[in-house]
């Protein structure tokens, strides 16, 4: 394989938040925008529930999970050992 030519490549963007949790909340400094970001390596398996949380935050409805993903000051960077081995 060492001499095989590269025939293509693909860039996969990986959106981590600093603490490893989703970020779903209204922007405290601007009226209107809602931020829903930070897949943090586990977006796909949350797809069935994350849409409901985003919709509830957007509509300002109570959701038992919304507080987990609220706007927060940046804290220490979280690392998953499997992804960041040696860093």
MARTORDREN-123202 format. One line per field, with one value per residue: x, y, z of N, C-alpha, C, O in turn; residue in three letters; residue number from 1. Coordinates in pm, whole numbers, always signed. Layout:
! residues N
n_xx	(X:...)
n_yy	(Y:...)
n_zz	(Z:...)
ca_xx	(X:...)
ca_yy	(Y:...)
ca_zz	(Z:...)
c_xx	(X:...)
c_yy	(Y:...)
c_zz	(Z:...)
o_xx	(X:...)
o_yy	(Y:...)
o_zz	(Z:...)
rest	(ALA:...)
nr	(NUM:...)
! end
This chain:
! residues 87
n_xx	(+81:+208:+311:+87:-131:-300:-634:-850:-1012:-1174:-1327:-1420:-1609:-1594:-1776:-1712:-1811:-1661:-1692:-1798:-2073:-2396:-2501:-2761:-2964:-3115:-2951:-2794:-2716:-2836:-3152:-3368:-3195:-3134:-2906:-2794:-2582:-2265:-2207:-2036:-1935:-2139:-2379:-2549:-2679:-2844:-3030:-3313:-3422:-3312:-3414:-3667:-3596:-3461:-3676:-3848:-3691:-3666:-3935:-3969:-4073:-4119:-3876:-3747:-3478:-3350:-3211:-2966:-2822:-2800:-2708:-2380:-2088:-1762:-1587:-1347:-1175:-1314:-1217:-1248:-1121:-1082:-1082:-889:-644:-318:-301)
n_yy	(-119:+117:+233:+287:+498:+796:+823:+975:+1186:+1276:+1514:+1524:+1703:+1770:+1850:+1948:+2049:+2242:+2116:+1872:+1833:+1881:+2200:+2385:+2643:+2968:+3254:+3452:+3715:+3820:+3888:+3639:+3442:+3088:+2858:+2550:+2315:+2134:+1843:+1657:+1398:+1221:+1254:+1118:+897:+1035:+1155:+1083:+1211:+1464:+1656:+1716:+1836:+2065:+2189:+2240:+2416:+2627:+2708:+2784:+2603:+2385:+2134:+1837:+1780:+2000:+2178:+2059:+2121:+2392:+2743:+2825:+2932:+2899:+2614:+2388:+2189:+1889:+1551:+1257:+948:+750:+889:+1080:+974:+991:+1265)
n_zz	(+0:+45:-188:-335:-525:-415:-465:-405:-163:+147:+349:+679:+887:+1228:+1492:+1794:+2121:+2384:+2632:+2566:+2554:+2396:+2268:+2319:+2304:+2355:+2227:+2458:+2420:+2197:+2069:+1956:+1789:+1810:+1928:+1819:+1853:+1850:+1819:+1928:+1891:+1930:+1789:+1604:+1732:+1901:+1744:+1730:+1956:+1987:+1814:+1918:+2160:+2066:+1928:+2145:+2300:+2118:+2100:+2356:+2542:+2823:+2879:+2995:+2948:+2850:+3018:+3055:+2828:+2815:+2761:+2848:+3029:+2879:+2982:+3126:+2882:+2773:+2731:+2542:+2606:+2409:+2165:+2194:+2256:+2364:+2342)
ca_xx	(+0:+291:+330:-42:-166:-421:-729:-954:-1013:-1301:-1312:-1533:-1606:-1630:-1808:-1714:-1814:-1546:-1718:-1848:-2219:-2463:-2523:-2894:-3024:-3125:-2832:-2829:-2679:-2911:-3289:-3406:-3124:-3117:-2788:-2806:-2452:-2180:-2239:-1948:-1909:-2253:-2499:-2637:-2767:-2937:-3120:-3456:-3470:-3253:-3505:-3772:-3534:-3439:-3807:-3899:-3611:-3705:-4069:-3965:-4153:-4041:-3825:-3665:-3337:-3297:-3115:-2835:-2756:-2821:-2594:-2292:-1954:-1666:-1518:-1232:-1198:-1334:-1159:-1283:-993:-1070:-1055:-778:-532:-187:-300)
ca_yy	(+0:+237:+294:+306:+640:+846:+849:+1066:+1213:+1327:+1587:+1505:+1803:+1713:+1965:+1925:+2161:+2228:+2023:+1746:+1828:+1964:+2340:+2415:+2749:+3101:+3337:+3550:+3850:+3862:+3836:+3560:+3319:+2971:+2781:+2405:+2275:+2052:+1699:+1598:+1258:+1133:+1316:+1027:+818:+1124:+1213:+1069:+1296:+1598:+1747:+1757:+1929:+2190:+2250:+2292:+2534:+2732:+2755:+2816:+2506:+2305:+2005:+1791:+1766:+2126:+2242:+1994:+2176:+2538:+2833:+2821:+2985:+2794:+2553:+2309:+2101:+1748:+1460:+1116:+877:+674:+980:+1171:+901:+1048:+1412)
ca_zz	(+0:+55:-318:-401:-539:-350:-573:-358:-19:+198:+474:+770:+993:+1356:+1575:+1939:+2214:+2475:+2743:+2516:+2551:+2299:+2306:+2265:+2386:+2296:+2244:+2562:+2380:+2079:+2069:+1839:+1749:+1894:+1890:+1836:+1800:+1935:+1811:+2028:+1867:+1955:+1733:+1533:+1819:+1968:+1644:+1759:+2066:+1988:+1743:+2013:+2255:+1993:+1905:+2272:+2335:+2025:+2137:+2499:+2617:+2917:+2835:+3107:+2913:+2796:+3110:+3037:+2711:+2819:+2738:+2965:+3001:+2845:+3095:+3081:+2768:+2807:+2632:+2545:+2595:+2284:+2053:+2220:+2314:+2334:+2333)
c_xx	(+86:+308:+200:-76:-292:-517:-842:-942:-1148:-1274:-1437:-1519:-1660:-1653:-1819:-1737:-1699:-1569:-1778:-1998:-2273:-2480:-2653:-2959:-3037:-2995:-2866:-2799:-2757:-3052:-3315:-3327:-3122:-2996:-2818:-2682:-2383:-2217:-2157:-1934:-2026:-2382:-2597:-2731:-2866:-3041:-3268:-3508:-3422:-3342:-3614:-3717:-3514:-3572:-3863:-3822:-3652:-3840:-4080:-4062:-4062:-3999:-3730:-3516:-3272:-3194:-2975:-2753:-2767:-2692:-2510:-2157:-1861:-1595:-1398:-1270:-1210:-1274:-1215:-1155:-976:-1033:-930:-661:-401:-186:-305)
c_yy	(+126:+307:+321:+455:+674:+885:+941:+1088:+1272:+1396:+1567:+1606:+1743:+1826:+1931:+2056:+2139:+2124:+1890:+1731:+1912:+2104:+2379:+2520:+2876:+3176:+3445:+3695:+3903:+3806:+3756:+3434:+3211:+2896:+2634:+2345:+2177:+1905:+1619:+1447:+1166:+1194:+1217:+951:+904:+1183:+1197:+1164:+1440:+1700:+1801:+1859:+2064:+2262:+2311:+2416:+2652:+2792:+2795:+2731:+2430:+2174:+1958:+1782:+1897:+2190:+2183:+2062:+2328:+2614:+2834:+2883:+2871:+2744:+2477:+2216:+1956:+1663:+1320:+1039:+808:+765:+1061:+1100:+964:+1199:+1474)
c_zz	(+0:-78:-393:-411:-461:-461:-531:-210:+18:+331:+557:+882:+1121:+1453:+1722:+2012:+2312:+2582:+2698:+2513:+2438:+2356:+2240:+2354:+2303:+2323:+2346:+2522:+2261:+2087:+1942:+1815:+1856:+1840:+1919:+1772:+1894:+1935:+1909:+2015:+1890:+1904:+1676:+1625:+1897:+1873:+1679:+1868:+2057:+1918:+1833:+2112:+2187:+1971:+2033:+2316:+2247:+2062:+2284:+2580:+2712:+2853:+2944:+3076:+2871:+2888:+3096:+2927:+2704:+2787:+2864:+2930:+2964:+2970:+3045:+2968:+2819:+2696:+2651:+2520:+2460:+2166:+2072:+2286:+2271:+2324:+2470)
o_xx	(+39:+319:+203:-52:-380:-485:-922:-871:-1226:-1204:-1548:-1428:-1761:-1557:-1925:-1688:-1645:-1477:-1806:-2048:-2206:-2474:-2657:-3003:-2979:-2936:-2959:-2851:-2745:-3069:-3285:-3385:-3109:-2986:-2862:-2678:-2434:-2253:-2206:-1923:-2015:-2485:-2718:-2851:-2961:-3132:-3343:-3628:-3485:-3345:-3650:-3784:-3546:-3580:-3919:-3883:-3671:-3857:-4187:-4126:-3943:-4076:-3640:-3434:-3150:-3099:-2876:-2630:-2745:-2583:-2563:-2118:-1877:-1549:-1353:-1384:-1127:-1281:-1228:-1087:-867:-960:-870:-586:-378:-80:-305)
o_yy	(+233:+429:+373:+530:+589:+970:+982:+1016:+1313:+1341:+1591:+1596:+1673:+1893:+1890:+2161:+2028:+2051:+1805:+1627:+2003:+2125:+2404:+2490:+2889:+3162:+3524:+3787:+4021:+3686:+3803:+3326:+3239:+2872:+2599:+2327:+2142:+1850:+1521:+1376:+1044:+1186:+1231:+943:+851:+1253:+1293:+1193:+1530:+1816:+1918:+1957:+2168:+2383:+2420:+2511:+2763:+2914:+2835:+2779:+2414:+2110:+2033:+1776:+1903:+2251:+2251:+2062:+2387:+2557:+2842:+2886:+2759:+2823:+2499:+2171:+1909:+1700:+1272:+1064:+807:+723:+1107:+1161:+987:+1257:+1597)
o_zz	(-41:-82:-505:-316:-443:-544:-615:-140:-68:+416:+509:+965:+1120:+1493:+1768:+1971:+2320:+2620:+2781:+2472:+2388:+2477:+2119:+2465:+2196:+2430:+2323:+2584:+2227:+2109:+1832:+1821:+1975:+1720:+2028:+1650:+2000:+2038:+1967:+2115:+1871:+1971:+1697:+1598:+1954:+1917:+1660:+1870:+2112:+1957:+1826:+2145:+2246:+1991:+2030:+2365:+2296:+2056:+2330:+2674:+2686:+2781:+2983:+3168:+2858:+2840:+3123:+2932:+2598:+2785:+2974:+2814:+3012:+3053:+2932:+2959:+2896:+2578:+2764:+2421:+2404:+2077:+1975:+2363:+2152:+2300:+2482)
rest	(UNK:UNK:UNK:UNK:UNK:UNK:UNK:UNK:UNK:UNK:UNK:UNK:UNK:UNK:UNK:UNK:UNK:UNK:UNK:UNK:UNK:UNK:UNK:UNK:UNK:UNK:UNK:UNK:UNK:UNK:UNK:UNK:UNK:UNK:UNK:UNK:UNK:UNK:UNK:UNK:UNK:UNK:UNK:UNK:UNK:UNK:UNK:UNK:UNK:UNK:UNK:UNK:UNK:UNK:UNK:UNK:UNK:UNK:UNK:UNK:UNK:UNK:UNK:UNK:UNK:UNK:UNK:UNK:UNK:UNK:UNK:UNK:UNK:UNK:UNK:UNK:UNK:UNK:UNK:UNK:UNK:UNK:UNK:UNK:UNK:UNK:UNK)
nr	(1:2:3:4:5:6:7:8:9:10:11:12:13:14:15:16:17:18:19:20:21:22:23:24:25:26:27:28:29:30:31:32:33:34:35:36:37:38:39:40:41:42:43:44:45:46:47:48:49:50:51:52:53:54:55:56:57:58:59:60:61:62:63:64:65:66:67:68:69:70:71:72:73:74:75:76:77:78:79:80:81:82:83:84:85:86:87)
! end
